[in-house]
């Protein structure tokens, strides 16, 4: 677990150990101190510990989880590909890869090409290894955004008789989810949007819909996700994303952008020698082939999409431009919708654990005015994930690379999921409708507490 998470994030998590059940013993505290020393080369002051060290302790990550995460490696991918080259066809698996759109700017920067060519070159490399299909997860993100929009409207309308309805916290960041479940508990978990993350919806698309289209049993498909951060490995091994009957996961292996690029260097692959191969589409030739992005600052844009949708759905207002107000820093901003001096909607974007700690302190005091908070554990958002944004020397974010990735990502055209016909085709063909039980089962999940119950202060008003 250390190579997965330790030293991957340098943000301090203030006083985590005070709320972590595992750290109540002196032995646990001593083990935590040793982990912190390994990360920084020095002991953290006071009771502050690195979040990465906190989340990798035995109290949060079981031995079983640690084993499963360790199996998400380049070696496991190569082992799956090697099996397909053997004569025993009964052990063969169709290898499919799904690439997060936030990973593509990394390869564009590394390859020295535009983002579309980078996607094609990456696809060519993966297929040269033996990967059969290569998708991007933008389609899955569209499902996640639409479901989040729908859930926010439902929560807003029941806010007066449901104390847990608002604020709604976004659920796409596994680092934030793990912290919420293991440290914050019931103070936060009822407020987390139940829509699955783009990664896990993509897992369902590949293992459920696409495998059926290809007349394959889900366990005969080995699904790899290329992601910008290491925390996605932890998300993939969650119990609810495992089919015990078929003994298969929605996502079998998560590899970071940096791990894939390392594999290219290891194999001494030249970008110029790679074929440019178009990405595959879940719907085959009927799907949309052009790369697009969702609104937002280099992540999936949940805040902007939900804000505009809610303004129209709840108040009949068309919002074309989002104006962010910076509060503490660039990673703590808010957006407000007003009419005749009245605040109708107030959203916030909070990135990085220092800002998350500020949010938590305010929650405990009952001073959170927001209806929705887009929460991401990486400062700067998904493009700054430690699986691709660290400098070659390690330990620090390569700011020039991040800026280059942001500019590259912004070059993609924006497409609203509401106008994507592929999504609505899949709602009907795959899920039997937008409000079906099938849609609720495959596009949503639940979050649970792994810590002591934190009672909501009676004076807390959302």
N, C-alpha and C positions, 0 to 999 in steps of 0.2 A: 504493500500500500504506500510505502514511503516514496517510491519512485513515481507513483501515480499522483500523489497529492502533496506530500511534504515538499516545501520549497517551490511550490507552484503558485502560491499566492502570498504576498507579503503584508496584506492588510491585517491589523491586529483586531482580535475579537475581544472586546473588553469584558473581563470578569466572567468568561464562559464557565470556568470551573465551579463557580458558585452555584450554577444552576444544573450542572451535569451530575446525575446520580452516581456515575462511575467514579467521579473524582472526590467523593466524600472521604475516602480513606487516604492516609498518609502515603501508602504505597502507590495509589493512583496519582497523587500529586507529584510524587517523586518521578514516576514514569513520564508524566507530562513535561516536567522540567527537563528531563533527559532528551525528550523529543525536541523541545525548543532549542536546546543547546546544539543539537545536530543540525537544525535548520539554519540558525543564524550564526553559529560559531560563538554565540554568547548567550547568557541567560537574560530573558526578558525581565524588565523591571516590574516589581510588584507582582500582582496576580494576573497580569495580562499575558495572554498566550496567543500564538498565531491560530487563526481559524483553521488553517489546514492541519495543524497539529491536533487541535481539538477534535476535528471531525474524523481524524484517522486513529483516534484512540479506541481501545477495546469497548468503551461504553457506547460508542455510536456505530461502529462497524464490526460486525461479528466476524468470527474466523471463517465462516462459510462465505460471507460476502467478500472478505479479503482474498480468498482463494479464487472466487469467480472473477474478481476484478483483475487478479494477476494473470488470468487466462485470456484476458482481452489484450493481446499482444501481437506484434508482427509475426512472431513464431507460430502462434495459433492460426493466423491467416495463411501463412505459408504451408502449415500442416494440412489445412483444409484443401488448399489448392493442389498439394502433392498427392492427396488421396485420389483426386480425380484423374491423375495420370497413371494410376495403377489399373491392373486388369480387372479387379473385383468390382464390377459395376454396381453391385448392391450397396457399396459404401460411398458411391459418388454422390455429391451434393451440388446443386446449382448455386453458384456464388453470385450474390447480388450486392452491389454497393450503393449506398445513398449518401450524397454529399451535401452538407449544409451550405447554404448560399454564402454564409459568413466565412467559409473556408476558401472559397474561390478567389477572393482578392489576395489572399496570401500566396496562392500559386501564381496569380498574375504578376505579383511583385517579384517572386523568385524566378519566374520564367522570362520576365521582361516582355510580356505581351499583354494585349487587352484581356478583359475578363472572359469574353466569349471564347477566344482562342485558348485561354488557360483551361477552361472547362473541357474543351475538346482534346487538348493535350493530356490532361489528367485522365480523361476517359480512355484515351489511347493507351496510356501507361497501365491503367488497371486492367484493361482487356488483354494487354500483352502478358500479364501475369496469369491469366486464366479466368478473370472475372467475366461472367456472362452478360450481366446487365448493370448499367450505371445510371442511376437517377439523381435528380436533385430534390431536396425536401421542401421546395417552395410550395408545392401543391399541398403537402401535409400541413404546412404553416397556415395556409389559407383556411383549412378546416378548423385549426386551433383558434384562429382569429374569429371566424364566424360563430363558433360555439362560445367563445369568451364574450362576444358582443351580446349574444342571446342571454347568457347567464347574467350579465351585468344588468340588463333591462329587468329581468325577473327579480334580482336582488333589490334594485332600486325601488321597485313597486311594492315590495313587502318590507321596506326599511322601518316602517313605523311599528310593526308588530313582530319583527325578528331582530333581536339585538345583534345577531351575528351576520346580518345581511351586508352591511357596509362598515368599513371600507372593504372593497374587494381587492385582494392582492393577486397579481399575475402568477402563473404557475409554470412558466417555461424554463426557469433556471433551477437546475437540480442542486446547486450549492445552497441557494436560498431555501429550497424545500427541505433539504437535510437539516439545515440549521433550525428551521421552524419546528420540525417534528422532534428533534432531539434536544433542543435547548429551550425554545420559546413555548412549546406545547399549546395548550388550549387558549392561550392569549391570542394566538394567531391562526392556528390551523382551521377553525371554522370559517375564517374569512378568505381562505385561499380558493381561487377559482378552480373548479373541478375539471376544466377542459384539459385533456392530455397535452403534453408538449408536442411540438412538431416532430421531434425524433420518435416518440412512441406512437404517434398516429401513423408516421411513415412505416413503423414496424408492423402495424396492423394492416396497412395497405399492401405491403409486400407479402406478409405471411398469410393473410386471409384472402384479400381480393386477387392480387396478382398471381399467387400460387394456384388458385382455382382456375384462373384464366389460362394458365400454362398446363393445367391438369397435373399439378404436382401436389404432393402432401406437404404441409408446412415444414415438417421435420427434414424434408429433402432439400430445403432451401437454407443456405448459410448467408445470413444478412449482416453486412458490415456497414457501419456508419462512419463517415469522415467528419469530424467535428472540431471546432476551434478550442474546446476546453476539455480538461481531464474529468471534470465532474460528471460528464455525460456517461462515463463508464459506470459510475455508481448508480445512475438512473436506470441503466439497462438491466441491472441485476435485481431490481425491485421485484418482490414476490408476485405482485399483481400482474406483472408483464410476463409471467411464465405459465405455459400451458402444461400442467402436470400429466394430462391424459396423453398428449403427443410428445411430451418431454422435449419441448422446444420453447425458445424465447422469441419475443417479437424482434429483438435486436440481439444477435449472437455476439457481436464484437464491435466495440467502439475504438477507433484509432484517431488520434489527433492529426491535424494537418502536418505538424512537425514530424510525426512518426512516419507518415507517408513520404514526406520529402526526404527523410533520412534513408528510407528504403530505396528511393531513387538514387541517392548518392552512393549507398552501399553497392548497388548493382551497376554503378557507373553509367547511368542512363543519361544520354544527352537529349536536351529538349528538342533540338533541331532534328534528331533522328526519330522522334515520336510521331506517329500518325495522328492526325486531327480527326477524331471520331465523334460525331454528334451524340449527345446524351440520349438515353432511352426514355420512353414515355410509358407511364403506367397503363394508359389506354392504347398503347401502340401508335399506329400512324394517325389515329383520330385525336391524339393528344396535342397540346400546344408545345411547340419545340423551342420557342425563343426564351432566352433568359430574362426574367423580370425580377423586381424586388417589391417588398412591401414598404410602406411609409415608416419613417423612424430614423434614428441616428445609428445605423449600422447593426441594429438588432432586428427583431421581427415587427416592431412598430405597433405593439398591442395598444399602447396608450393612445396613439393618434387615431387608429382605426376605431377603437371603442368610443373615444371622445366624439368623433364626427358622427358615428352611428347613433350614439345616445342623444346628441343635440337634435338630430333630425327626428328620431323615433319618439322622444319624450317631450320635446318642446317645439318641433316643427321648424327648427333653425338649420340653415345650411352653413356649415363652417368649411371654408376653402383653405384657409391658412391657419396653422397652429402657431401661437406666440408663446414661447417659453419664457418664464421669469426665473432667472438664476437666483437661488437663495444662498446657501453656504458655499457652493462651488459649482462647476460645470456638471457634476454628477448628482446634484440635488436641485431639481428644477420643478416648477409647478405650472399648470395650465388652468385657466379659469374661464368659464363661460358666464357672462353677465347679461342681464336684460333689465333696463330701467333701474340700474343701480343694485339689482338683486343678483346674488351669486346663485346660479342654477347648477353648475357643475364645477368641481374643483378636483383636479387630478394631479398626481406628482410622479416624477421619474426619479428613482433613487437607486444609484449604482455604487457598488463598493461597500465593504463592511463597516467602514468608519461612518458612512452616511446611514447605513442600516442600523447601526447602534444608536444613532441620534433618533431615528424613527422609533425604535423600540423604547427608548427612554420617554419619548413623548406619549407613546401608547400607554405606558404604565401610569402616566400622570393624567391620562384622559384628554390630551391635547392634540388630537389628530383630526383635522377638519376635512380630510380628503374622502372622496367617494371611491376613487380607485388609485392604487399605487402600482406602477410598473417597477418591480424589484429585480435587480440583477446583481449577482455577487461580484462580478468583475468590474473594476473601475473603467469607465469608458464603454461598457457594454460588451456584446459578444465578439466583436472584432478584436477586442483586446484580451481574448481568452488566452490563458497561459500555455495552451497547446500550440500556439502559433505566434504570439506577440513578444516572447522573450528574446532578448539579445543573444547573440551566439555565445557570449561568455556566461549566460544564464543568470537568473536572479533579478534581472531588471527588465522593464518593458522597453522595447526598442521604439521610441516615440516617432522616429522618422518612418519606420515601417508601418506603424499604426496609422499615421497620417496618410501615407500612400494608400493603405488599404481602404481608409474611409473615402478618399477621393475616388478610388476605383469602384467601390460599392455604389457610391452616389451616381456613377455614370449609367447605371442600369435604369431602364424605364420603370416607373411605378405602375403597378396594376392592382386595382382593388379586387379582393377575393369575391366581392358581390357580383362582379361582371365576368367571372371566369366560368365559362360554360362547362368545363371539365369537372369542376366541383359539383355542379348540380346534376350532371350525368351520373357521377359516382354516388351522390346522395340517393338517387333513385335505383340505380343498378346494384349497388353494393349494400346500401343501408336501408333500403325500402322506405325512404322518406326522411325529411329533416327532423321530424319530431318523433321518430320511431323508437321503439325500445332497443333496436339494433344500434341506432346512432348513439343513444345514451350509453350503451354498454361499451362500444368500441372507441368512442371519442371522449369519454370521461373516466375519471378515477376518483378515489377518495384519499385524503391524507389523515394520518393518525398520529397520536402522541406517543413518544417514546420517553417521556420524562414526567416529572411530577406535575400535577394539575396546577395551573396558574389561574386563580380566580380573577375574573374581570372586575375591575374596580366599579363599585356601584355608581360613581359619578361620571363614568366614561360616556361621552356622547360623540357619536360619529357624524 
